[in-house]
């Protein structure tokens, strides 16, 4: 679905030099190629121009020289336009190639008192999630919904406030985070049912990030590159995540899903954050997974009094303390008098309880604040890949089958007075253990703003098993990644052959090292593509639109063909890529794209 672009601040997450050089290039590229998004939204226009690629040298023996050994391809003959006019020679354009197989995934996990059985099911489903990620190069970071609240003792709950955490739940069991005296004594089985590895068994191997200037250090996330991970030998990602996911039950009961997400991602560009800095890679896809049975309660700064002495949103103003109903009453508006509502949506209220107020007067952080923030991240990612998507998915209080449109959310006051007092609304679903979950509204609207196509990215927390939901989430993460289509119609320098023969140079750009190194072509060895000796990366040119040659090595993907391109790149590596590395290609452009690429 489309989405409004309202963010004006902009994040300073990536090097300005690279952005200035490429944002105009991407804008021109999209206009020239006629590319469209899989799910078109409001487009942004960089409005800048490019002076061409930065200089750099080719990779011949692993070293970087000051300049390329060959001149970049150029158009040597005049080009004849469709209106009969003739232009002089033009330099071959350099364009970024969206070839990344990298995915950054942030889990925001509810660690309040009702979540023990659900955290157990989350851990049990990790093998299904990891299996569905397939061969992606991925990072998984974890934080909680606890961003602090005046009603929660920081000494008891230890609010993460978006900080990434990577500790075995066995350590939290030992610290008492799976017990609440007076409520229940021990729910440690939520951890121990799937986890047998403590922190001593899970030392994190040092790695570099695009922002670390090559410095190796243990990171607060699980990182996987092909068959290589930052986990100890013999420990699979699924095994590790089964221990890392359960977060205990001592977190604040006024869950701030959206603020925790916001703070976690904002900290990735903050050099002062030892836990988060460098987690979000510029060219990787970004997916946020919220896991909670209650509605978002992210207060706007300066309005925390709604939890202390301002009782306008309390379900019972005579009570000594508010319940979670304050979150519903302060952040949601429903249609109709009740008890059955036609629908409920996020709504701004001021300190006096007046609805429909400006964002500045809203006591909960407006939903637009989080939508604009994620949109800004997506816009920056489109500097590297014009098709990039940011996605937010959820396992929350919707009925089973909601994601497939087989069931719908019902907003209704609770028949049980205690449930109404506790939450301000009836349950969105109830599981087999008779545990209910509050219907999501504020967080649902953020997820819907970044949905792709007709898919609903919200799954029921009341399902008895989360394996199918997490496999679907992982599949959707994988589906965001695209083949490396050359997003321009390239010139065929040997038109007598059955397939296009392009004239291209490909470069790997390392943002951290500020290098631009020419990539060698892959070799064919015994019917397979191989990286040349002495190199760690190579590229192949795929040009077969469909059974034009007997070999399958040059077959283009159906996606690139269907979009009308006549060239696709394939990249092979023998070592993990530099964190933050991207590819650029310089190719001669077809002088007559209407004939060479009629479907473009």
Buried (B, 14 or more C-beta within 10 A) or exposed (E): EEBEBEBEEEBEBBBEEBBBBBBBBBBBBBEBBBBEBEBEBEBBEBEBEBEEBBEBBBBBEEEBBEEBEEEBBEBEEEBEEEEEEEEEEEEBBBBBBBBBBBBBBBBBBBBBBBBBBBBBBBBBBBBBBBBBBEEBBBBBBBBBBBBBBBBBEEEEBBBBBBBBBBBBBBBBBEEBBBBBEEEEEEBBBBBBBBBEBBEEBBEBBEBBBBBBEEEEEEBBBBBBBEEEBBBEEEBBBBBBBBBBBBBBBBBBBBBBBBBBBBBBBBBBBEEEBEBBBBBBBBBBBBBBBBBBBBBBBBBBEEBBBBBEEBBBBBBEEEEEEBBBBBBBBBBBBBEEEEEEBEEBBBBBBBBEBEEEBEEEBBBBBBBBBBBBBBBBBBBBBBBBBBBBBBBBBBBBBBBBEBBEEEBEBBBBBBEEEEBBBBBBBBBBBBBEEEBBBBBBBBBBBBBBBBBBEEBBBBBBBBBEEBBBBBBBBBEBBBBBBBBBBBBBBBBBEEEEEEBBBBBBBBBBBBBBBEBBBBBBBBBEEEEEBEBBEEBBBBBBBBBBBEEBEEEEBBBBBEEBBEBBBBBBBBBBBEEBBBBBBBBBBBBBBBBEBEEBBEEB
